[in-house]
Amino acid sequence: MKRVISIKLNNKRVRQRIETHTYYTGEARKNSALSPMTAARIQASGDDATQLNDHLTVACSEIARLLSTYIAICHIQQREALDESGDTITFFTLEIPSNFPVEITDEFETAIENYAVARVLQQWMAQHKPDEMVIAANEVQQHTATLREFASLRKRPILHRHPKRKIIDV
């Protein structure tokens, strides 16, 4: 028996995390030998929302590809938020096995968001500061491993041995 869960990814929250990370990276580079112009180019802002959304779309398709190895993906859908923010939320609808621990859904959602942030950051740095991309690529690898771990989680069946009959109930 299978269940269906929906995991949401708030695009605005991902963009905010990227902007914060790139701001601090740029500020740290201003103190180094880089010119202030180069350091400022690293920093993403609200003006870069379209580019960051394009990177996020690529990250979402990679998340779907990665998860589809372990879990059946019913569909991915982007919808406008119900509030007045006008933001987009990406929903991953997953068909999970009945022995998948549902209590980790929030942690799974956080792992998906962390992967999306790291992947968008990697793409951003590839365009604006390629030598910083290596750090982001390492984070992507770590989050990929985490996603694979979450996607392959299953509750282990408990084996019951019947004392008189030689059967095992699962």
NUVEX-963173 format. One record per atom (N, C-alpha, C): residue in three letters; y, x, z. Coordinates in steps of 0.02 Angstrom, whole numbers, padded with zeros to 5 digits, always signed. Atoms other than C-alpha are relative to their C-alpha. Last residue first. Example, Ala and Ser with C-alpha at 12.3 -4.5 7.8 and 13.67 -1.06 7.14 Angstrom:
BEGIN
SER-00059-00042-00003;SER-00053+00684+00357;SER+00055-00039+00037;ALA-00059+00045+00000;ALA-00225+00615+00390;ALA+00060+00045+00000;
# end
This chain:
BEGIN
VAL-00064-00032+00009;VAL-00473+00298+00414;VAL+00055-00050+00011;ASP-00052+00047+00018;ASP-00639+00242+00481;ASP+00066+00038-00006;ILE-00066-00022-00023;ILE-00779+00368+00479;ILE+00051-00050-00026;ILE-00055+00014+00046;ILE-00956+00307+00467;ILE+00065+00027+00032;LYS-00027-00062+00024;LYS-01116+00367+00545;LYS+00053-00013-00053;ARG+00005-00005+00072;ARG-01153+00213+00643;ARG+00033+00065-00022;LYS+00067+00019+00022;LYS-01192+00218+00828;LYS-00009+00006-00075;PRO+00055-00035-00034;PRO-01045+00318+00897;PRO-00069-00018-00027;HIS+00036+00053-00034;HIS-00916+00261+00767;HIS-00062+00033+00031;ARG+00072-00003+00010;ARG-00807+00407+00726;ARG-00033-00055+00041;HIS+00036+00031-00056;HIS-00623+00371+00710;HIS-00074+00002-00017;LEU+00070+00013+00013;LEU-00521+00486+00599;LEU-00033-00028+00063;ILE+00040-00014-00060;ILE-00335+00472+00616;ILE-00071-00020-00015;PRO+00044+00054-00023;PRO-00243+00483+00451;PRO-00040+00022+00061;ARG+00071-00017+00007;ARG-00106+00611+00443;ARG-00043-00058+00024;LYS+00032+00003-00065;LYS+00065+00537+00422;LYS-00074+00015-00012;ARG+00043+00058-00007;ARG+00133+00599+00258;ARG-00025+00000+00072;LEU+00022+00021-00067;LEU+00270+00720+00216;LEU-00042-00063-00003;SER+00073-00004-00006;SER+00272+00782+00037;SER-00026-00020+00068;ALA+00032+00043+00049;ALA+00448+00723+00000;ALA-00076+00000+00006;PHE-00010+00070-00018;PHE+00517+00798+00160;PHE-00039-00046-00046;GLU+00034+00011-00063;GLU+00442+00970+00125;GLU+00005-00073+00021;ARG+00073+00003+00015;ARG+00495+00965-00056;ARG-00040-00014+00063;LEU+00015+00063+00034;LEU+00671+00921-00001;LEU-00073-00007-00017;THR-00005+00054-00049;THR+00674+01064+00123;THR-00016-00067-00031;ALA+00060-00004-00042;ALA+00612+01189-00007;ALA+00000-00056+00053;THR+00056+00022+00042;THR+00747+01131-00127;THR-00065+00000+00040;HIS-00001+00073-00002;HIS+00875+01148+00013;HIS-00055-00030-00045;GLN+00019+00023-00068;GLN+00829+01330+00037;GLN-00004-00076+00003;GLN+00072-00013-00008;GLN+00832+01364-00151;GLN-00024-00023+00069;VAL+00036+00050+00041;VAL+01002+01279-00168;VAL-00075+00010+00009;GLU+00000+00063-00038;GLU+01068+01385-00024;GLU-00038-00055-00037;ASN+00047-00008-00056;ASN+01013+01542-00115;ASN-00003-00063+00043;ALA+00067+00006+00028;ALA+01101+01481-00272;ALA-00053+00009+00054;ALA+00014+00071+00008;ALA+01261+01454-00171;ALA-00070-00011-00029;ILE+00005+00028-00067;ILE+01260+01635-00115;ILE-00019-00074-00004;VAL+00063-00023-00028;VAL+01224+01695-00291;VAL-00012-00030+00069;MET+00052+00048+00019;MET+01367+01590-00361;MET-00067+00019+00032;GLU+00012+00043-00058;GLU+01495+01695-00268;GLU-00057-00049-00012;ASP+00034-00041-00050;ASP+01483+01831-00403;ASP-00012-00039+00065;PRO+00073-00009+00009;PRO+01517+01697-00535;PRO-00034+00043+00052;LYS+00011-00065-00031;LYS+01688+01647-00467;LYS-00074+00016-00002;HIS-00062-00028-00027;HIS+01763+01497-00556;HIS-00006+00068+00032;GLN-00057+00004+00045;GLN+01631+01428-00674;GLN+00061+00039+00025;ALA+00020-00031+00063;ALA+01473+01483-00584;ALA+00059+00000-00049;MET-00009-00072-00005;MET+01561+01443-00420;MET-00019+00036-00064;TRP-00072-00014-00005;TRP+01577+01261-00467;TRP+00013+00075+00001;GLN-00029+00010+00066;GLN+01396+01250-00526;GLN+00074+00016+00000;GLN+00026-00052+00044;GLN+01333+01327-00363;GLN+00031-00006-00070;LEU-00035-00062-00017;LEU+01446+01214-00261;LEU-00023+00058-00044;VAL-00067+00007+00028;VAL+01377+01062-00352;VAL+00041+00063+00014;ARG+00007-00005+00074;ARG+01200+01121-00313;ARG+00068-00006-00034;ALA+00015-00069+00020;ALA+01238+01158-00130;ALA-00003+00007-00076;VAL-00059-00042-00014;VAL+01324+00990-00104;VAL-00013+00072-00023;ALA-00052+00018+00048;ALA+01183+00894-00190;ALA+00062+00044+00010;TYR+00019-00029+00065;TYR+01050+00986-00089;TYR+00055-00013-00051;ASN-00008-00073-00005;ASN+01141+00947+00073;ASN-00019+00034-00065;GLU-00072-00015+00003;GLU+01157+00763+00023;GLU+00012+00076+00002;ILE-00021+00013+00068;ILE+00971+00751-00014;ILE+00074+00017-00008;ALA+00027-00055+00041;ALA+00929+00834+00152;ALA+00021-00008-00073;THR-00041-00059-00013;THR+01044+00712+00242;THR-00023+00059-00042;GLU-00065+00013+00032;GLU+00956+00564+00162;GLU+00047+00059+00008;PHE+00013-00008+00071;PHE+00787+00637+00214;PHE+00065-00010-00040;GLU+00003-00072+00011;GLU+00852+00654+00391;GLU-00012+00016-00073;ASP-00068-00027-00008;ASP+00903+00472+00388;ASP+00002+00075-00011;THR-00040+00019+00058;THR+00734+00419+00317;THR+00071+00028+00005;ILE-00036-00058+00024;ILE+00639+00516+00450;ILE+00045-00015-00059;GLU-00051-00021-00048;GLU+00586+00360+00547;GLU+00039+00062-00022;VAL-00064+00032+00016;VAL+00498+00294+00392;VAL+00056+00023+00048;PRO-00035+00016-00063;PRO+00353+00416+00413;PRO+00071-00027-00013;PHE-00061-00041-00003;PHE+00260+00404+00246;PHE+00037-00020+00064;ASN+00005-00046-00056;ASN+00087+00329+00274;ASN+00058+00049+00004;SER-00002+00037-00063;SER+00123+00176+00167;SER-00004+00047+00060;PRO+00065+00022-00024;PRO+00163+00287+00019;PRO+00006-00034+00068;ILE+00034-00049-00043;ILE+00343+00291-00040;ILE-00068-00027+00021;GLU+00061+00034-00020;GLU+00423+00202-00186;GLU-00041+00051+00038;LEU+00063-00037+00001;LEU+00597+00273-00195;LEU-00058-00044+00022;THR+00050+00047-00024;THR+00762+00192-00239;THR-00068+00033-00010;PHE+00066-00021+00023;PHE+00894+00329-00251;PHE-00049-00050+00030;PHE+00057+00024-00037;PHE+01067+00252-00236;PHE-00064+00026-00033;THR+00062-00006+00039;THR+01222+00344-00293;THR-00057-00021+00045;ILE+00057-00018-00042;ILE+01384+00284-00215;ILE-00061+00001-00045;THR+00066+00014+00028;THR+01547+00283-00312;THR-00053+00023+00049;ASP+00045-00057+00008;ASP+01718+00272-00233;ASP-00067-00023-00028;GLY+00012-00008+00071;GLY+01846+00135-00259;GLY-00047+00057-00016;SER-00007-00070+00019;SER+01903+00160-00080;SER-00009+00012-00075;GLU-00056-00009+00046;GLU+01932-00025-00056;GLU+00008+00071-00024;ASP-00065-00001-00031;ASP+01761-00059+00020;ASP+00055+00014-00052;LEU-00023+00068-00014;LEU+01607-00115-00074;LEU+00069-00001+00033;ALA+00004+00017-00071;ALA+01580+00057-00150;ALA+00029-00070+00012;GLU-00063-00006-00035;GLU+01558+00061-00338;GLU-00010-00020+00072;ARG-00039+00061-00008;ARG+01380+00080-00395;ARG+00066+00017+00035;GLN-00065-00014-00027;GLN+01273+00221-00464;GLN+00039-00065+00002;GLN-00054+00043+00021;GLN+01090+00185-00486;GLN+00064+00021+00034;ILE-00061-00028-00028;ILE+00934+00290-00482;ILE+00057-00042-00027;HIS-00059-00011+00042;HIS+00770+00202-00512;HIS+00056+00032+00040;CYS-00008+00064+00036;CYS+00594+00167-00451;CYS+00061+00005-00046;ILE-00070+00021-00002;ILE+00561+00348-00408;ILE+00005-00064-00040;ALA-00019+00040+00058;ALA+00378+00379-00368;ALA+00072-00023+00008;ILE-00011+00070-00015;ILE+00365+00517-00239;ILE+00018-00037-00064;TYR+00035+00021-00061;TYR+00298+00694-00247;TYR+00001-00075+00013;THR+00062-00037-00005;THR+00343+00766-00417;THR-00043-00026+00058;SER+00050+00035+00039;SER+00472+00629-00438;SER-00067+00037-00002;LEU+00035+00050-00041;LEU+00571+00705-00296;LEU-00057-00033-00038;LEU+00034-00034-00055;LEU+00619+00861-00394;LEU-00041-00049+00041;ARG+00055-00038+00029;ARG+00661+00767-00553;ARG-00042+00033+00054;ALA+00050+00048+00024;ALA+00765+00640-00457;ALA-00061+00036-00029;ILE+00032+00028-00060;ILE+00856+00778-00363;ILE-00055-00048-00021;GLU+00046-00052-00025;GLU+00889+00867-00528;GLU-00036-00024+00062;SER+00057+00000+00045;SER+00962+00706-00600;SER-00051+00053+00021;CYS+00041+00060-00013;CYS+01071+00690-00446;CYS-00060-00004-00046;ALA+00038-00011-00062;ALA+01132+00871-00462;ALA-00045-00060+00014;VAL+00053-00048+00016;VAL+01182+00842-00644;VAL-00044+00011+00061;THR+00047+00036+00042;THR+01280+00688-00593;THR-00059+00044-00019;LEU+00041+00042-00045;LEU+01359+00788-00452;LEU-00050-00041-00040;HIS+00049-00045-00032;HIS+01420+00920-00575;HIS-00047-00040+00045;ASP+00046-00021+00053;ASP+01503+00783-00678;ASP-00054+00045+00028;ASN+00045+00057+00013;ASN+01577+00710-00518;ASN-00049+00016-00055;LEU+00049+00001-00054;LEU+01647+00882-00474;LEU-00049-00058-00008;GLN+00046-00056+00010;GLN+01730+00894-00644;GLN-00054+00001+00054;THR+00040+00015+00060;THR+01807+00722-00627;THR-00052+00054-00012;ALA+00050+00051-00015;ALA+01863+00755-00448;ALA-00045-00015-00060;ASP+00062-00021+00032;ASP+01952+00918-00492;ASP-00056-00052+00008;ASP-00012-00001+00072;ASP+02126+00851-00455;ASP-00064+00016-00039;GLY+00008+00068+00026;GLY+02066+00805-00280;GLY+00011-00003-00076;SER-00045+00049-00031;SER+02048+00990-00244;SER-00014-00068-00030;ALA+00003+00065+00034;ALA+01928+01133-00274;ALA+00047-00048+00037;GLN-00007+00060-00042;GLN+01977+01306-00213;GLN+00000-00063-00043;ILE+00064+00016-00030;ILE+01909+01452-00315;ILE+00003-00069+00034;ARG+00041+00030+00053;ARG+02066+01455-00424;ARG-00069-00021+00027;ALA-00019+00070+00006;ALA+02171+01485-00268;ALA-00042-00036-00053;ALA+00024+00034-00060;ALA+02077+01647-00233;ALA+00017-00075-00004;THR+00073+00005+00006;THR+02105+01705-00411;THR-00029-00038+00059;MET+00015+00047+00054;MET+02291+01667-00400;MET-00075-00011-00008;PRO-00006+00069-00025;PRO+02307+01751-00230;PRO-00016-00052-00053;SER-00069+00025+00006;SER+02242+01914-00307;SER+00002-00072+00027;LEU-00013+00047+00055;LEU+02078+01974-00240;LEU+00073-00020-00001;ALA-00036-00033+00055;ALA+02072+02129-00129;ALA+00015-00047-00059;SER+00035-00058+00029;SER+02025+02030+00025;SER+00042+00028-00057;ASN-00009-00058-00044;ASN+02136+01918+00132;ASN-00035+00062-00027;LYS-00071-00019+00004;LYS+02152+01791-00008;LYS+00013+00062+00042;ARG-00009-00049+00055;ARG+01961+01791-00020;ARG+00072+00021-00008;ALA+00030-00064-00022;ALA+01943+01709+00151;ALA+00010+00053-00054;GLU-00043-00029-00052;GLU+02066+01573+00100;GLU-00028+00067+00024;GLY-00061-00025+00031;GLY+01969+01541-00061;GLY+00047+00034+00050;THR+00019-00058+00039;THR+01804+01525+00032;THR+00061+00032-00033;TYR+00011-00055-00046;TYR+01884+01411+00160;TYR-00022+00064-00036;TYR-00064-00018-00030;TYR+01953+01298+00025;TYR-00008+00061+00046;THR-00036-00043+00047;THR+01790+01304-00073;THR+00068+00020+00027;HIS+00034-00064+00006;HIS+01693+01240+00077;HIS+00039+00047-00047;THR-00007-00037-00063;THR+01817+01103+00118;THR-00030+00069-00006;GLU-00069-00020-00006;GLU+01828+01044-00063;GLU+00012+00041+00063;ILE-00011-00053+00049;ILE+01639+01043-00080;ILE+00072+00027+00007;ARG+00034-00060-00025;ARG+01619+00943+00081;ARG+00010+00059-00046;GLN-00039-00026-00058;GLN+01751+00820+00023;GLN-00032+00063+00029;ARG-00060-00034+00026;ARG+01665+00802-00147;ARG+00042+00029+00058;VAL+00022-00063+00030;VAL+01499+00763-00061;VAL+00060+00039-00026;ARG+00018-00045-00055;ARG+01582+00633+00050;ARG-00023+00068-00027;LYS-00062-00023-00030;LYS+01663+00553-00101;LYS-00013+00049+00056;ASN-00030-00052+00043;ASN+01497+00543-00193;ASN+00064+00029+00030;ASN-00070+00016+00008;ASN+01411+00449-00052;ASN+00035+00057-00038;LEU-00037-00062+00002;LEU+01224+00472-00077;LEU+00073-00018-00015;LYS-00065-00001+00033;LYS+01116+00325-00032;LYS+00034+00068+00008;ILE-00039-00053-00031;ILE+00931+00319+00001;ILE+00066+00005-00037;SER-00059-00017+00038;SER+00837+00159-00037;SER+00040+00052+00039;ILE-00059-00014-00040;ILE+00661+00131+00024;ILE+00057+00019-00047;VAL-00058-00022+00038;VAL+00513+00046-00060;VAL+00058+00012+00048;ARG-00063+00031-00021;ARG+00345+00031+00023;ARG+00056+00029-00044;LYS-00061-00040+00006;LYS+00172+00065-00044;LYS+00060-00040+00023;MET-00058+00042+00000;MET+00000+00000+00000;MET+00062+00044+00000;
# end
